Amino acid sequence: MTGASPVRHVVLDVGRVLLHWDPDLAYRDLVPDDAERAWFLAEVCGPAWNTEQDRGRSWAEGEAEAIARFPDQEVRIRAYRPAWARMVPHPLEAGVAVYEALLELGTDVTLLTNFAADTWAEACRRFPVLRRARGVTVSGEVGLVKPDPGIYRHHAASFDLDPAATLFVDDSPANVEGARAAGWSALLYADAPTLRADLRGHGLDLEPGPATSGPT
């Protein structure tokens, strides 16, 4: 990384980097038909709808909005929040191993996540490892979502990060580009072995992770 500033801060995404997240898991019993379930999770309680809860809209407001669009889907819509824990069944062991290795290396690690405030609190109760980071910006608590430029500025200001010395890791290309636009270096997360190699290229040489036969 000739000419690049040394990395002093690593900022990690959470969903699909540290925690498994898949809404499909919660609806397999409620909507057994694969095509119908895919339609529901794309058009009724889809990513855009869920993002508004991540931005701070209450679940009650979100449910009301979706029911107004699809009144015949009310039961399924109201099932989303109670079924949330089934969407996040476990940590991603290989991603968490990278996170813990960074902490053991003495790296300054913070988290930047699109999450509703209440589900974030639930996630921290279920997965205490999330509390090991120096701090976290939760979109639902600040009213901003990635890749809004404001959330990167907010995070950098909150944790006194030098953008030129900050490296961001996220599984979303749009969020990675948002971080780069904010002056951060950024990596698109594909899997833990690739991330370890990419981190090495930024001067963060972690020990090889354990072989993983479980969740990655």
C-alpha positions, 0 to 999 in steps of 0.5 A: 500500500505504497503512499497510503496512510497506515491503518489505525482504525478498523470499522466493521459492519455486523450483518453478514460479517459478524452475524448471520442474517436471513429473513427467509429463515423466519418465514419458511413455516409461515409461507411454505411456497418458495416463490410466494415467500420470495415475493413477500420478502421482496415486495411486502416486507422487503429490503426497502421496507426494513431499511426504514426501521433501520433508519428509526421508524417504529415497527408499529409504523412500519407494519401499518405502512405495509398493511396499507399496501397489502391488507391481505398480508396483515398476519404475515407482516405482523409476524416479522418483528416477533420472528426476528430472532429466527432471522439471526440464528448465530454468529458467523464464526469465521468473521468473529474470529477476524474481529477478535484477532484484530482486537488481540492485535491491539487494533482500534475496532468500532462497529457501524451497522444498519440495525433497528435500535431494539433489535440491536439491543436484543442482538447484544444480549444474545451475542455479547461479543458485539460489546467488545468493540470500542463503540458502535454507531447504530443507524436506528439510534442516529436516524441515518443509514449506510450509505448516507454520507452523514452516517460515516461523518457521524461515526468518524466524529463520534469516535475521533477517527482519522478518515485517511487512517480508517479501514471499513469492511462491509458486505454491501458494495454501496456501503463500501463506496459510501465509505470511500466517498467519505475518505476511508479505505474500504473492503468488500467482505466476501469471506473471512480468508479473503478478508485476512489476506486483504487486511494483510495488504493493509499492514494488519497481519493476523494469525491464520484463522482456525479451520471452520466446519460450522457457520462462517 
